[in-house]
Amino acid sequence: MADPYHNIISLRAVRHFDPAPIPDNILRHILQAGRWTGSAKNTQPWHFVVVRERGTLDALAGCGRYASHLRAAPLAVAIVTASTRFWDTFDAGRAAQSMMLTAWAEGIGSCIAGLDAACARPVLGVPDDHHLQLAISFGYPQANAPHTIEGRPLDEVLAGLGRVPFDEIVHWERW
Ligand SMILES: Cc1cc2nc3c(=O)[nH]c(=O)nc-3n(C[C@H](O)[C@H](O)[C@H](O)COP(=O)(O)O)c2cc1C
């Protein structure tokens, strides 16, 4: 298992999965990592909907423009928030990263899928006073997977590969 720093900097989006299921004890750790994430005033503005049924995963995959990785994943966790206010979605992002890093420490890859709420809400039965904006696919990475998103090369879709240089984004004392 990688040390925390290397676990963080080696976490990359995995969109092509081996069909092997995620063991229940590891799934439990992933969810506990989300649950124990800190949040503004400890409001914990999230619910996690665990999806393993193939038909439901396929239905969710149809709810996002770049969500087809859900079709190959053995597991997804949808994050439902109490509101779409900045701090609630910020907290949800922190919980997502906690779960993804916990999975990665076990060799399990993941990728976020942005979802159209009107499409995804009825699929998961999310109540009207809660918000559903994304789900996370989890699964063991497929060997020799193509570097594609929706069948297209990554660099055709994404803003860029890798990361912006350190000195371009780090400011010392003042911008
Ligand atoms: C808020 C958010 C929404 C995202 N939505 C999608 C998505 O709908 N489909 C997808 O394939 N990846 C999605 N991603 C994953 C990003 O494309 C990925 O984090 C980014 O390209 C960096 O990938 P890398 O860590 O492999 O370099 C999303 C990521 C975030 C943070």
The ligand as an SDF file (V2000), in Angstrom:
LIG
                    3D

 31 33  0  0  0  0  0  0  0  0999 V2000
  -16.6620   17.6310  -10.4440 C   0  0  0  0  0  0  0  0  0  0  0  0
  -16.0690   16.5990  -11.3860 C   0  0  0  0  0  0  0  0  0  0  0  0
  -16.8520   16.0670  -12.4030 C   0  0  0  0  0  0  0  0  0  0  0  0
  -16.3280   15.1030  -13.2450 C   0  0  0  0  0  0  0  0  0  0  0  0
  -17.1310   14.5410  -14.1990 N   0  0  0  0  0  0  0  0  0  0  0  0
  -16.6480   13.5710  -14.9840 C   0  0  0  0  0  0  0  0  0  0  0  0
  -17.5070   12.9230  -15.9260 C   0  0  0  0  0  0  0  0  0  0  0  0
  -18.6980   13.2120  -16.0450 O   0  0  0  0  0  0  0  0  0  0  0  0
  -16.9690   11.9240  -16.6740 N   0  0  0  0  0  0  0  0  0  0  0  0
  -15.6550   11.5560  -16.5810 C   0  0  0  0  0  0  0  0  0  0  0  0
  -15.2510   10.6420  -17.2950 O   0  0  0  0  0  0  0  0  0  0  0  0
  -14.8190   12.1470  -15.6970 N   0  0  0  0  0  0  0  0  0  0  0  0
  -15.2930   13.1340  -14.8960 C   0  0  0  0  0  0  0  0  0  0  0  0
  -14.4660   13.7260  -13.9770 N   0  0  0  0  0  0  0  0  0  0  0  0
  -13.0620   13.2960  -13.8630 C   0  0  0  0  0  0  0  0  0  0  0  0
  -12.1050   14.3220  -14.4680 C   0  0  0  0  0  0  0  0  0  0  0  0
  -12.1720   14.2550  -15.8640 O   0  0  0  0  0  0  0  0  0  0  0  0
  -10.6930   14.0200  -13.9350 C   0  0  0  0  0  0  0  0  0  0  0  0
  -10.6760   14.2610  -12.5520 O   0  0  0  0  0  0  0  0  0  0  0  0
   -9.6320   14.8980  -14.5910 C   0  0  0  0  0  0  0  0  0  0  0  0
   -9.6270   14.7430  -15.9890 O   0  0  0  0  0  0  0  0  0  0  0  0
   -8.2470   14.5530  -14.0320 C   0  0  0  0  0  0  0  0  0  0  0  0
   -7.9900   13.2160  -14.3440 O   0  0  0  0  0  0  0  0  0  0  0  0
   -6.5940   12.5200  -13.9350 P   0  0  0  0  0  0  0  0  0  0  0  0
   -6.5100   12.5580  -12.4330 O   0  0  0  0  0  0  0  0  0  0  0  0
   -6.7010   11.1320  -14.5010 O   0  0  0  0  0  0  0  0  0  0  0  0
   -5.4910   13.3200  -14.5550 O   0  0  0  0  0  0  0  0  0  0  0  0
  -14.9780   14.6800  -13.1110 C   0  0  0  0  0  0  0  0  0  0  0  0
  -14.1920   15.2320  -12.0810 C   0  0  0  0  0  0  0  0  0  0  0  0
  -14.7310   16.1600  -11.2220 C   0  0  0  0  0  0  0  0  0  0  0  0
  -13.8630   16.7000  -10.1120 C   0  0  0  0  0  0  0  0  0  0  0  0
  1  2  1  0
  2  3  1  0
  2 30  2  0
  3  4  2  0
  4  5  1  0
  4 28  1  0
  5  6  2  0
  6  7  1  0
  6 13  1  0
  7  8  2  0
  7  9  1  0
  9 10  1  0
 10 11  2  0
 10 12  1  0
 12 13  2  0
 13 14  1  0
 14 15  1  0
 14 28  1  0
 15 16  1  0
 16 17  1  0
 16 18  1  0
 18 19  1  0
 18 20  1  0
 20 21  1  0
 20 22  1  0
 22 23  1  0
 23 24  1  0
 24 25  2  0
 24 26  1  0
 24 27  1  0
 28 29  2  0
 29 30  1  0
 30 31  1  0
M  END
$$$$
